[in-house]
Amino acid sequence: MPHYYFDIKDGHRFVDASGLDLRNDDAAIAKAKVLAIGVSIDKPEVDPKRHIAVLNGSREQIFSVPVYSKPSMSTT
């Protein structure tokens, strides 16, 4: 199985040191989308540069998934 890394980038880089073995690129992209949701909940402020970089086993970026801010709760 191919190995993938999921770095968080938002002006600074948070490196995924261990990565995961996944079936293929599509599975890695799906995993990155799930991670992006978790990051948006954990750190909800708006940052248009923030994204999950999907890297292959050679640490070459193959895809990027944006991290959107958590929707605000309206009280009106």
N, C-alpha and C positions, 0 to 999 in steps of 0.2 A: 504494500500500500504506500502511496506517496505521502510525504510528510509536509505539513503546512504550518506556518507561523501567522499569528494575528497581532500585529503591532497597532497600538492606538496612536494616532498622530493628531495633534492640535496645536501646532506651533512648537511643541516639544514632542519627543518620541518616547513612548512607553513600550519597551521591547518585550515581546513574548519569548522568554528564554527556552521554553520546553517544546511548544508547538503540539500538534496532534497528527496522528496518522488517519487519513480519511480516504474514501474510495476514489475520488477524482476532484477536478476543479469545481464542478457544480456543487458537490458536497461541501467543499471548503467555502464557497461563496454563501451557501445556505447557513453555515455555521457563523460566518461573519455577520450576517443579517441578524441572527439571534444575539450575538455579542453586542451589536450596535444598539439594540433595544435595551439591554442591560446597562450599557454605559449611559444612555440617555436618561434612564431612571435614576441612576446613581449620581450623575452630574448633570442636572437639567438645564443649566444656563446655555444660552444660544452662542454657538461658535461655528460660523460657516466653514471653517477650515477643518473641523474635527471629523475624522473618519477612521475606519478600521482598514488597515492595509493588509491584504491577503498576500503572503509571500510563499513561494514554493520552497522545496528543500534546499535550494541554492541561495535562498534569501533574496530572490528576485521578485519584485512586486508584480503580481499577475492580475490583480483586481483591487478596487477600492469601493468600500461601502460607506456612505455618509452616515453620520450620527446626528439625528435630529433632536432638538430639545424636547423635553417633556411638555405636553400641552398644559397650559395653565387652566386652573379650575375657576370658572366664572361664578361670582356670588351675586350677580344681578339678574 
